[in-house]
Amino acid sequence: MSAKLVKIGLTVVVLGAALAVLLRSTLAEGTAYYIHVDEVMHQPEQWYGKRLQLHGFVTNGSILRKRESLDYKFTVESKGQTVPVRYTGVVPDTFKDGAEVVLKGRLGADGFAVEPDGVMAKCPSKYDASPNAPVKVPEHAKPATAS
């Protein structure tokens, strides 16, 4: 084998290994399972310590806030299963009892620990218009009149 082929082969192997290490470290840091509360609580031990995006609804009457702080404790539910949650930080304006939420964090034996800025409360998707509200038709949508 010539020295040139050995150098090319060695370069390809080193670059391939470096790329594989970079890809693995990037994916390991940014990945999180998106899962519903009922799916997690079916076998919670298998999810302990893993990064999750937990989807559910805030249980009515469960939101507790420590006085003079941003420490929250509440429960999230889905299909009859609940998980206790703790979070320190600012919550969105739409965060309230019954709100649909996605929480980023890790599950442990004592509940779900939410990461900083890890609370996303979804906006209501249903808006009801008043039955007596006037309907305004834009000028460009009005039918042409015959002259």
N, C-alpha and C positions, 0 to 999 in steps of 0.2 A: 504494500500500500504506500502511496506517496504521502509525503508530509502535508501537502496541500489538502488532500481528502481527510486526513486525520484532524486538521485544524477546522475544516468546515463541519465535520461530524461533531466535534467537541463543542463548537459554537452553537450548533443547533440544539444539542442536549442541554447546555447551560441556559440558553434563552428559553427553551421549553419549560425547564424546571422553574425558572424565575417567574414566568408567566403563570404557571400552575399555582405557585405559592401566592402570588399576588391575587389571583382570582379567588382562591380559597379563603384568604384572609378578608377580602372585601365582602364576599357573600356571607361568611360566618358572622360578621359584624352587623350587617344590615338586614338580615332575614328575621322574620317573625311569622309564626303561624297565625292565620286568621281563623278564629273558632268561636262558636257560640257557647254560652254558659252551660246549657244542658249537655253539650258534647264533652266539655271539660269535666263536669261533675260526674259523668258516667264512670270515669276512672281517673280521678284527680292526681294520683301519685305519678302517673306516667308523664304529667305535664309540669311537675315541680321543677323550678329553676330555668325553664325554657322561656325565651322571649315570645310573648303572645300579643295578639290584638284580639281582645275579648269583646264580643258583641252581645248586648243584652239591653234590658230596660231597667231604669232606676226604680227600685221597689218603693211604693208610696209610703211616706212617713219614715223612711230610713235614713235620710240625710241628717248627719250631725256635724256641726262645725265647732271646733274648740274656740272659746272666747279669746278675742284679741290675737288671733292667728289665722293662718290659711290651711290648717289641718282639718281634713274632712274624713269622715267614716260614713259609709253607706253600703247598701247591698244592691247587687245587680241580679236580675232574674231572667229566665227564659224557659218556657215550657215547664213551669213548676219547680225548676232547680234554681237555687240561689248561691251566690258566693259573696262573702264579706270583702269589702274593698277599703283601702286606705290611700289617701292622696294628700300631698302638700303642694299647694300652688293655687293659681287663679283658675277658676272654672269658667266656661263659656256662659254667656247670657242665657242660652237655651237649656242649660243644665238645671233640671228641676225634677220633682216627683213624676214618674212615668215616662221620662224622656228616654228616647232611644240613644244609646251611647256605644262608642267604640273606645276601649281603654288599652293603652300600650303599657306593658309591664311584665311582671313575672308572678307566677302562682307559687305559693308556699303553703305549708301546713296551716298557717294562721290566716290565710286569705290571699287576696290579690294586691300586690304592691305596684302602684301606678308610677311610671317614670315622670320626671318633670315635663310639663306641657303634654302629658299623655292622655288627657281627657278630650274627646271629641263628641259633642252632643249634636245629633242630627236635627235639622230644622224640620218643622212639621211639613209634610208633603201635601196636605189637603187644606186648601183655602176655600171657604164657602163665600160666595158673593151674596150680598143682600138681595132678596127677591125684588125689592123696590128700587134698586140702584138703576139709574139711567144708563143706557148703553150708548157710548159715543162712537160713531163711525168716522174714521179718518177720511179726509177729503178725497184722497186717492182711491179709496175703496167704495165710494158712492157711485151708483150707476149713472151713466150719462143720460141727460134728458134730451128728448127730441125737440128740435126747434123748427 
